């Protein structure tokens, strides 16, 4: 994906338009915005190292734009979903790593946190 798009271009000839075309092609191919951001982070880091090593004067990745990442809304499990999850873990060899008890919800105070007085 990266090499066919910009792999044959020397560091000195690489410009923001090359990178922007790469990012746009990722998105145009129906790939995720997250993938475009990961490719950008990889290239940005490589160019930062090239700049530190004085192979280039400027990191052209700074002049590109990507669409913002969309944050997915987090939905906590319902009590029933938690019960089914815990039951599924009971027979799993690594179930203990997840714990098998449902604790207090975020923000709730448990009796152990108050010295047994709630």
VENDA-V360707 format. One line per field, one symbol per residue. phi: phi as a letter, one per 40 degrees, with the letter a starting at -180 (. if undefined). psi: psi as a letter, one per 20 degrees, with the letter a starting at -180 (. if undefined). burial: # if it has 24 or more other C-alpha atoms within 12 Angstrom, else .. A space follows every 50 residues. Layout:
phi->???
psi->???
burial->???
//
This chain:
phi->.ccccbccccdcccbccccccccccccccgcccdcccccccccdcccccc cccgcbcacccccbbbccccccccbccccccccccccccdccdbccccgb bccccdgcbccccbggbb
psi->ggghgjhipqghiprhhgghggghhghhjjrqhggghggghggggghghh ghjkhqhqoiihjrpqqqpppqppoqqrhghgghghhhhhjphjhhhiqj qpaqqpiqprhhhjkjo.
burial->..........#..###.#######.#......#.###.##..##..#... ........###..#.#...................#.............. ..................
//
